């Protein structure tokens, strides 16, 4: 064993030296790190899941700087490797049994309809490598649901995944805040250093309200787009909040407060109004879930809505008065009244999307392109985009998945003798993402497979919380 280890170290050393000499050092070390990661993942699929989470949150758009007709992303490689290892373990008997969940059949139905819509769409537009690649990425992202539910079987594994999400979310938020407050030229240089991994570079990497540098800057971290970052922060912030409010927390309360505070601040700095609404609704849901255990559900709902409305108005009033936040309050007000350019553009997109859905209502037009010259594919809403691509039947299947998801999770939550912060945080995160998805399309968009991956990982983790062995919370 010692001789083999020495030979392995010698071989890796020779490969590293050759790669540094003949290739870009950053690429060389990234490839070597990838080989080491692949070896670790082959031993335990759970490490692959943590690798997926790390890439999704910290380097979602990173791609291998090689062209094979396209540049595969880090997420592509790790996801394919994770799914492959998981399937091989099942085929060889290393992974015994199958963890059934209430969503197994509905998710398979949704995937089947996605394939059906994809095939139908090929009659409207020709297939390209890019469309095929992105569709496969979305299918793999949804299929990760089954990997998650069958990998996180033990409560301790689920809690480790939750810890990882909280830490990674805090790291992404801290990076977003740092890049926001440092001088713009330094932020541009730092973000442009990622060009080696196919990230955008130059002055355009910074984002501003309405893409106007005269208006306030928006936080982006390494997510490229502030709304994409906002969607991520909805989920990790919602996951973190119950940890500080109820027994059974995974970190000390002061660290949880720090994490939640950093995430919330970064979310505000994205100036993403849809994400802010999603976070508010998820926070209100957490309060309602707690109150509903102590009073009738209707009374709890009324108290939650009244309290949330009062706090929101008070917060908006404070933002309107403070000199540093007046522009933020003005941005929120313009969006609420439908007066700014971004909101008006969304209204136009909604109208055009409804026209497309009216022409192709049942199974949509697929993912490849549009059949009519006066139509276009794309709208800032998960639900309208899904109806465009998969029709009302596909959207109905998705809503069926959600209905069973919340019914099952809520029933389990109510059956517990006390609040389980992990389960409650996961439910709140999915709800917040769904509310944010009313005004954004990232959780079902071929161009953002990492956001789709994150959503379905959270759905899978929620179902894992229902089927994992009982803990001290049960």
C-alpha positions in Angstrom: 0.0 0.0 0.0 2.8 2.4 0.8 4.5 1.7 -2.5 1.2 2.3 -4.4 0.7 5.6 -2.5 4.2 6.7 -3.3 3.8 5.9 -7.0 0.4 7.7 -7.0 2.0 10.8 -5.4 4.9 10.7 -7.9 2.6 10.4 -10.8 0.5 13.3 -9.7 3.6 15.3 -9.2 4.8 14.6 -12.7 1.4 15.5 -14.1 1.2 18.7 -12.2 4.7 19.7 -13.3 3.9 19.0 -16.9 0.6 20.8 -16.8 2.1 23.9 -15.2 4.9 23.9 -17.8 2.7 23.4 -20.9 -0.7 24.8 -19.9 -2.1 27.7 -17.9 -1.3 26.9 -14.3 -4.8 27.7 -13.1 -6.2 25.2 -15.7 -3.7 22.6 -14.7 -4.4 22.8 -11.0 -8.2 22.9 -11.7 -7.9 19.7 -13.8 -5.8 17.9 -11.1 -8.3 19.0 -8.5 -11.1 17.6 -10.7 -9.3 14.3 -10.9 -8.9 14.1 -7.2 -12.5 15.1 -6.7 -13.6 12.3 -9.1 -11.6 9.8 -7.1 -13.3 10.9 -3.9 -16.8 11.0 -5.5 -16.3 7.4 -6.8 -16.0 6.3 -3.2 -19.0 8.1 -1.8 -21.8 9.9 -3.8 -22.5 12.2 -0.9 -19.2 14.1 -1.7 -20.5 14.5 -5.3 -23.6 16.2 -3.9 -21.5 18.6 -1.9 -19.4 19.3 -5.0 -22.6 20.1 -6.9 -23.7 22.5 -4.2 -20.3 24.2 -4.1 -20.3 24.8 -7.8 -24.0 25.9 -8.0 -23.4 28.5 -5.2 -19.9 29.7 -5.7 -19.0 29.1 -9.4 -22.3 28.5 -11.2 -21.1 29.6 -14.7 -17.5 28.2 -14.6 -16.7 26.2 -17.7 -13.7 24.0 -18.7 -11.5 26.2 -21.0 -11.7 23.5 -23.7 -13.9 23.5 -26.8 -15.4 20.2 -27.9 -18.2 21.8 -29.9 -19.1 23.5 -26.6 -17.3 24.2 -23.3 -18.7 21.8 -20.6 -19.2 23.5 -17.3 -17.9 22.3 -14.0 -21.5 21.7 -13.0 -22.0 19.5 -16.1 -19.0 17.3 -15.3 -19.7 16.9 -11.6 -23.4 16.2 -12.2 -22.7 13.6 -14.8 -20.1 12.0 -12.6 -22.4 12.0 -9.6 -25.4 10.5 -11.5 -23.0 7.9 -13.2 -21.5 6.8 -9.9 -24.9 6.6 -8.3 -26.3 4.4 -11.1 -23.1 2.2 -11.1 -23.5 1.7 -7.3 -27.1 0.6 -7.8 -26.2 -1.7 -10.7 -23.3 -3.3 -8.8 -25.3 -3.7 -5.6 -23.2 -1.3 -3.5 -26.3 0.8 -2.9 -29.2 -1.3 -1.6 -32.8 -0.5 -1.8 -34.8 2.5 -3.0 -36.2 5.3 -0.9 -39.7 6.0 -2.2 -41.3 9.4 -1.7 -44.7 10.8 -2.6 -43.1 12.7 -5.4 -41.5 9.9 -7.3 -44.3 9.3 -9.9 -45.3 13.0 -10.3 -41.6 14.0 -10.9 -41.3 11.2 -13.5 -44.5 12.4 -15.1 -43.1 15.9 -15.3 -39.9 14.6 -16.8 -41.8 12.5 -19.4 -43.8 15.6 -20.4 -40.6 17.6 -20.8 -39.3 15.0 -23.2 -42.6 15.0 -25.1 -42.5 18.8 -25.4 -38.9 18.7 -26.5 -39.7 16.2 -29.3 -42.8 18.3 -30.4 -40.6 21.4 -30.5 -38.3 19.8 -33.0 -41.1 20.2 -35.6 -41.0 23.9 -35.1 -37.2 24.5 -35.0 -34.1 22.5 -35.9 -32.1 20.9 -33.2 -28.7 22.5 -32.3 -25.9 21.3 -30.1 -26.5 24.1 -27.7 -30.2 23.4 -27.3 -29.6 19.7 -26.8 -26.9 20.3 -24.3 -29.0 22.7 -22.2 -32.0 20.4 -22.3 -29.9 17.5 -21.1 -28.6 19.8 -18.3 -32.2 20.5 -17.2 -33.2 16.9 -17.3 -30.1 16.0 -15.1 -31.0 18.8 -12.8 -34.5 17.5 -12.2 -33.2 13.9 -12.0 -30.9 14.9 -9.1 -34.1 14.8 -7.1 -33.9 11.0 -7.0 -30.1 11.1 -6.2 -30.8 13.4 -3.3 -33.6 11.4 -1.8 -31.6 8.1 -2.1 -28.3 9.6 -0.9 -29.4 11.6 2.1 -31.1 8.7 3.9 -29.7 9.3 7.3 -30.6 12.4 9.3 -26.9 13.3 9.9 -26.3 13.3 6.2 -29.2 15.6 5.6 -28.0 17.9 8.4 -24.5 18.0 6.9 -26.0 19.1 3.6 -28.0 21.8 5.3 -24.8 23.0 7.0 -23.0 23.0 3.7 -25.7 25.1 2.1 -25.7 27.6 5.0 -21.9 28.0 4.9 -21.8 28.2 1.1 -24.6 30.7 1.0 -22.8 32.9 3.6 -19.6 32.7 1.5 -21.5 33.8 -1.6 -23.2 36.6 0.2 -20.0 37.9 1.8 -18.3 37.9 -1.6 -21.2 39.8 -3.0 -21.0 42.4 -0.3 -17.2 42.8 -0.6 -17.4 43.2 -4.4 -20.2 45.7 -3.9 -18.3 48.0 -1.5 -14.8 47.9 -2.9 -13.9 50.4 -5.8 -15.5 49.5 -9.1 -12.2 49.1 -10.9 -10.9 46.6 -8.4 -14.2 44.7 -8.5 -13.9 44.5 -12.3 -10.3 43.2 -12.1 -11.2 40.5 -9.6 -14.3 39.3 -11.5 -12.4 39.4 -14.8 -9.9 37.0 -13.4 -12.5 34.4 -13.8 -12.3 34.8 -17.6 -10.1 31.7 -17.7 -13.2 29.7 -16.7 -15.4 31.4 -19.4 -16.8 34.0 -17.1 -17.5 37.5 -18.7 -14.8 40.1 -18.3 -14.4 43.8 -18.6 -16.5 46.8 -17.3 -19.7 45.0 -18.3 -19.4 42.5 -15.4 -20.8 45.1 -13.0 -24.6 45.5 -13.0 -26.7 48.5 -12.3 -30.4 49.3 -12.0 -31.7 49.4 -15.6 -28.1 48.8 -16.7 -27.5 52.5 -16.1 -24.2 53.3 -14.3 -25.8 56.6 -13.0 -28.2 54.5 -11.0 -27.3 52.3 -7.9 -25.1 49.3 -8.4 -26.5 45.8 -7.8 -24.7 43.0 -6.0 -23.8 40.0 -8.1 -21.2 37.9 -6.3 -20.1 35.3 -8.8 -23.6 34.7 -10.1 -23.2 37.2 -13.0 -26.8 38.4 -12.7 -28.2 40.1 -9.6 -31.6 38.4 -10.0 -29.9 35.0 -10.2 -28.1 35.8 -7.0 -31.3 37.0 -5.4 -33.0 33.7 -6.2 -30.1 31.8 -4.5 -30.3 34.1 -1.5 -34.0 33.5 -1.1 -33.4 29.8 -0.6 -30.4 29.9 1.6 -31.7 32.7 3.8 -35.0 30.9 4.2 -33.2 27.8 5.1 -31.1 29.6 7.8 -33.8 31.6 9.5 -35.5 28.8 11.4 -32.2 27.6 12.7 -31.9 30.7 14.9 -35.5 30.6 16.1 -36.1 27.0 17.3 -34.3 24.3 19.2 -32.2 21.8 17.3 -30.1 24.4 15.6 -27.0 23.2 13.7 -24.7 26.1 14.6 -24.5 28.4 17.6 -27.1 31.1 17.6 -24.7 34.0 17.2 -23.2 32.3 14.1 -26.7 31.7 12.7 -27.5 35.4 13.3 -24.4 36.4 11.4 -25.1 34.1 8.5 -28.7 35.3 8.2 -27.7 38.9 8.5 -25.1 38.7 5.8 -27.4 36.9 3.4 -30.3 39.3 4.0 -28.0 42.3 3.5 -26.7 40.9 0.2 -30.2 40.1 -0.9 -31.1 43.8 -0.4 -28.1 44.9 -2.3 -29.2 42.9 -5.4 -32.1 45.3 -5.7 -34.1 42.3 -6.9 -37.7 43.1 -6.0 -39.0 39.6 -6.9 -36.4 38.1 -4.6 -37.2 40.4 -1.8 -40.9 39.5 -2.1 -40.0 35.8 -2.1 -37.9 36.2 1.0 -40.7 38.2 2.8 -43.3 35.5 2.0 -41.0 32.7 3.1 -40.3 34.5 6.4 -44.0 35.0 6.9 -44.6 31.3 6.2 -42.1 30.5 9.0 -44.0 32.7 11.4 -47.3 31.2 10.3 -46.0 27.6 10.7 -44.9 28.4 14.2 -48.2 30.2 15.2 -50.3 27.4 13.7 -49.1 25.0 16.3 -50.4 27.3 19.0 -53.7 28.6 17.6 -56.2 27.8 14.9 -54.8 28.0 11.4 -57.1 30.8 10.3 -56.2 33.0 13.3 -52.5 32.2 12.7 -52.9 33.2 9.0 -54.6 36.5 9.9 -52.0 37.3 12.5 -49.2 36.5 10.1 -50.6 38.6 7.2 -51.3 41.5 9.5 -47.9 41.4 11.2 -46.1 41.0 7.9 -48.0 43.9 6.3 -47.3 46.2 9.3 -43.6 45.3 9.4 -43.2 45.8 5.6 -44.9 49.2 5.7 -42.7 50.2 8.7 -39.5 49.0 6.9 -40.5 50.8 3.7 -41.1 54.0 5.7 -37.7 53.7 7.3 -36.0 53.1 3.9 -37.8 56.1 2.5 -36.5 58.4 5.3 -32.9 57.3 5.5 -30.7 59.2 3.0 -28.7 56.1 2.1 -31.7 54.0 1.3 -34.0 56.5 -0.4 -33.0 55.3 -3.9 -33.8 51.8 -2.8 -37.3 52.7 -1.6 -37.9 54.6 -4.8 -36.9 51.6 -6.9 -39.3 49.4 -4.9 -42.1 52.0 -5.2 -41.6 52.3 -9.0 -41.8 48.6 -9.4 -45.0 48.3 -7.3 -46.7 51.1 -9.3 -45.4 49.7 -12.7 -43.6 52.9 -13.6 -40.0 51.8 -14.3 -38.7 50.4 -17.5 -38.0 46.9 -16.2 -41.5 46.5 -14.9 -43.0 47.8 -18.2 -40.9 45.4 -20.1 -42.2 42.5 -17.9 -45.8 43.5 -18.6 -45.0 43.4 -22.4 -43.4 40.0 -22.0 -46.4 38.7 -20.1 -48.8 39.9 -22.8 -46.7 38.2 -25.6 -46.3 35.0 -23.5 -50.1 34.8 -23.1 -50.5 35.2 -26.9 -48.0 32.3 -27.5 -49.8 30.1 -24.9 -53.1 30.9 -26.5 -51.9 29.6 -29.9 -50.2 26.4 -28.5 -52.0 25.8 -25.2 -51.7 22.1 -24.5 -48.1 21.0 -25.0 -46.4 24.2 -25.8 -43.7 24.7 -28.5 -40.8 22.9 -26.9 -37.4 24.2 -26.1 -35.8 24.7 -29.5 -37.5 27.7 -31.0 -40.7 29.4 -32.1 -43.0 28.3 -35.0 -44.3 31.7 -35.9 -42.2 34.8 -36.9 -44.3 37.1 -34.7 -43.6 35.0 -31.5 -40.5 34.6 -29.3 -39.7 32.2 -26.5 -38.9 33.8 -23.2 -40.6 35.6 -20.3 -39.7 36.7 -16.8 -41.9 34.2 -15.1 -41.2 30.5 -14.3 -44.9 29.6 -14.8 -45.4 31.4 -18.1 -42.1 30.1 -19.4 -43.1 26.6 -18.5 -46.5 27.0 -20.2 -44.7 28.3 -23.3 -42.4 25.4 -23.5 -44.5 22.5 -22.1 -48.0 23.9 -22.4 -50.7 23.9 -19.8 -50.4 20.2 -19.4 -46.7 20.5 -18.4 -47.5 23.4 -16.1 -50.3 21.4 -14.6 -47.9 18.5 -13.9 -45.5 20.9 -12.2 -48.3 22.3 -10.0 -49.3 18.8 -9.2 -45.7 18.1 -8.0 -45.9 21.2 -5.8 -49.3 20.4 -4.4 -48.2 16.9 -3.3 -44.9 18.4 -2.1 -46.5 20.9 0.3 -49.3 18.5 1.4 -46.7 15.8 2.3 -44.3 18.2 4.0 -47.0 20.1 5.9 -48.5 16.8 7.2 -45.1 15.7 8.4 -44.4 19.0 10.0 -47.7 19.0 11.9 -47.2 15.5 13.1 -43.9 16.4 14.9 -44.2 17.1 18.6 -42.1 20.3 18.1 -40.7 22.4 15.3 -38.1 20.8 13.1 -36.0 23.8 11.9 -34.5 21.8 9.0 -37.8 20.7 7.5 -39.4 24.1 8.1 -36.4 25.9 6.5 -36.5 23.7 3.4 -40.3 24.2 3.0 -39.9 27.9 3.3 -37.0 28.0 0.8 -39.0 26.2 -1.8 -42.0 28.5 -1.2 -39.8 31.6 -1.4 -38.3 30.4 -4.7 -41.8 29.8 -6.1 -42.9 33.3 -5.2 -39.8 34.8 -6.7 -40.5 32.7 -9.8 -43.6 34.7 -10.5 -41.3 37.6 -11.6 -38.2 35.7 -12.7 -37.5 32.6 -14.9 -34.3 31.2 -13.5 -35.6 28.2 -11.8 -36.8 26.7 -15.1 -34.6 28.1 -17.8 -32.2 26.3 -20.2 -29.6 29.0 -19.8 -29.5 28.7 -16.0 -29.2 25.0 -15.2 -27.5 25.7 -11.8 -30.7 27.5 -10.6 -32.8 24.6 -11.7 -30.4 22.2 -10.0 -30.6 24.2 -6.7 -34.4 24.2 -6.8 -34.7 20.4 -7.3 -32.0 19.7 -4.7 -34.0 21.6 -2.1 -37.2 19.7 -3.2 -35.3 16.4 -2.8 -33.8 17.4 0.6 -37.3 18.3 1.8 -38.6 14.8 0.9 -35.4 13.3 2.5 -36.4 15.1 5.7 -39.7 13.2 5.6 -38.2 9.8 5.1 -34.9 10.1 7.1 -34.9 8.2 10.4 -36.4 10.0 13.4 -34.1 12.4 15.2 -34.5 14.2 18.5 -37.0 16.5 16.9 -39.5 13.7 16.1 
